Amino acid sequence: MTLEEAINILGKDQYERLKNNEAELLSLEDKISNMLSAIYTVKTDIELEKLNKEYEALPKMQFGKYKSYAIKDVINTDPKYIQWAIDNVKNFQLNDEYKELLKQSIKKHRDEYNKYHILARCYDNVVHDDDEYYDDFEADMRGCFDPNY
C-alpha cells in the first residue's frame, strides 16, 4: 500500500494526528491487531463448525469396531474391513461413490503393502548371514529397484 492510499483510507486529519502522535499510532495498531485476531478466530470457528456439520452428515458405521465412524474414513484407513462387511454383514452396501473410493483405497493399500515387502526382501538380500552389512548397503538397495544398476 502506498502512503497516498493510506492517507485516503485514514483521511488527511487522522493521518496528520497519527503522524505526530506515536503513542496513539501504536495504540491503534494494537487495537487493529486484536481485531484482526478476533476476526480470524471467529472465521476459523465458523469454518470448523461447517466442517463438523459436513462430517456429521456423512454416513456412519452402525456396527463393529468402527461403530459411529464415518464410512468414508474407514474406507480410507481399513478397506479390508469394509470388504469384509460387504461380504458378511446383511444389508451392508456402498453407494457408487463409496464403491469407487473403496477400489482406490484397496489399490493404495496394496501398493503400500507391496512397497514394504519389496523393501523387506531387498533388505534381506543385502545383509550377510551373520547380520553384517555389505560395505555399500546403499548401492545394493538401489540394485533392488534398478535392474540396470
Secondary structure, 3 states (H helix, E strand, C coil): CCHHHHHHHHCHHHHHHHHCCHHHHHHHHHHHHHHHHHHHHHHHHHHHHHHHHHHHHCCECCCHHHCCCEHHHHHHHCHHHHHHHHHHCCCCCCCHHHHHHHHHHHHHHHHHHHHHHHHHHHHHHCECCCCCECCCHHHHHHHHHCCCC
